[in-house]
Structures are given as C-alpha cells and as structure tokens.
C-alpha cells in the first residue's frame, strides 16, 4: 500500500505529469527537459528525483550528460502506464510540450546530419570494399527467422541501423555504444522515424546493462573487429540471451586490408569461421547457420547462434539452414 501511495503522490502534480508525457516519446537529457518545461534546472531536477525515487523513471549518465527515461519494470511502470492512458493527447499543454520537443529533435537531427557529413568519407571508403549493405541486411533478416522478437539488443549500435531494421519485428529495442557522438546520431534517427519503442544507451560490450536471460535477439553488426577481446563479448552476449534466444553476427572474413587497422581503428582484420563458432560454443551457444557474402575485396560472414531452452509461443521460427 505504501509503495502505491508513493507512486501516486509522485505522479500527482502538473509538472511531473508533463514530464511523464514527454518521456513517453523517448529518453531526454536534463537540459532538454528544462528547455521544454521552461522552468529552472534546480526545480526540474527536484521533480525528476521524486519520479525516480518512486520508480517511475530511470536515470543514467553518458559522459557529462544525465538522461532520464520511463522505467520499464516494476510497480512504477504498471501504474505509470495506467496514469498515462487517462491523459488526453489533445490537451493544449501536452500539444505545446510536444511541439517544443519536436523542435529539440529537429535540432538533434541537424547535428546528426552535420556529424555524418564530416565523417562521410570514412564510411564510404569502408563500404566500397564489400557487398552492398542492403544485401547484408537482407541476409540478417533471413537468418533471424520469423519468430517475433520480444527484446532486441544491438551491441555497438552506431547509427541505430539494426534497431531500425528489426523495429517492426521487436517489442522493444535497445542499442548500446561507447561513442557519445554515435549515440547522438542514433537518437536523431530514431526520433526522426518515431521508433518510440527503441532506445540507445552508452555502455560497454563487456558489461551489457541488461539482466541475465532477458534478451530474445542480440546483434553484433560490424562491431567485433573493434573488440580487444571478442570472445569475452560473445560470452557476455550469451549471458543476457533468454532461453532459445538468438545471436546474430555480421563481420569480415580474414583479410589483409591493413589500412583498416591503421586508419579506422580495427583491432582484428576479419575472423575465421571456426574461430567464432568455437568462442560461441565455449559460451554455451549452438551454431545454427553460417553464410558468406562476396562482392568486393572483403568477404562478409554472417553467423547465427542459438541458446538452449524452450522458445516462447510468440511465433514459429523459420527453418534456417547452413549456407556456405
């Protein structure tokens, strides 16, 4: 009873209701919330603390920035969803806050585009070396199978492209990356596409910020070649996979393009197929499929691994055969 009263007291105030309605659209930094509300930062921070203490919000840091998002677990999440369901989307205050948030998001997208313009040559140079990305993405979708995805985790999300690719198959999507600049790009893209069920967070591939056995699909798309210890990253992915969960990896086969190491921070110049299968097996994952895509100086290899266990009943998985 006390927990319910705490949550209701925390939510039962105009500014805090506005904050809950705002964060329904995705995570925001403190300064963004301040700008939308038009109140002082100390005052907004007090409201945010009350909402966090009641379990309605989660607080997380990325570098020097503090972000807030709606909590997705516990009694706070259940009561908050009920409260939000009674809020009129046509309320003038909600509409005004939404317009202010839209202006902030437009500015975020503009910053994202500027960042890409400044770094376009880097991505174009690498992409020109291998099969078109559309072919890689089609293969990933095929290898994932048709079973619905409850919780998707994209490791090294970069621009958030994998979140976008699997958005219509997943209930929730979380992308993690160490780069604050890339996370800003990803947030801008997710906002632009209104993918409110997807979020990004600053985190390390060796310490994924999710519970054991909580993820239905984990994706490493062109990420492992940056890893100092890729076998440890796979072990961590296995930890967070749910029973019958799936792991997808897309990366380069062994190559001798030294400029990728010298100019683009690649730690590994590709991976041997059996090497990755051995790492996954040591982490308790079963090899389900391997596929190679040729189309340039670099061959792209895709792996699918499954975790043992009974799948849930959210949909039948498609048959995925071995591909050479």
Secondary structure, 3 states (H helix, E strand, C coil): CHHHHHHHHHHCCHHHHHHHHHHCCCCEEHHHHHHHHCCCHHHHHHHHHHHHHCCCEEEEEECCEEEEEECCCHHHHHHHHHHHHCCCCCCHHHHHHHHHHHHHHHHHHHHHHHHHHHHHHHHHHHHCCECCHHHHHHHHHHHHCCCCEEEEEEECCCCCHHHHHCCCCEEEEEEEECCHHHHHHHHHHHHHCCCCCEEEEECECCECCCCCCCEEEEEEECCHHHCCCHHHHHHHHHHHEEEEEEEEEEEECCCCCHHHHHHHCCCCCCCCHHHHHHHHHHCCEEEEEEEEECCCCECEEEEEEEECCCCCCCCCCCCCCCCC
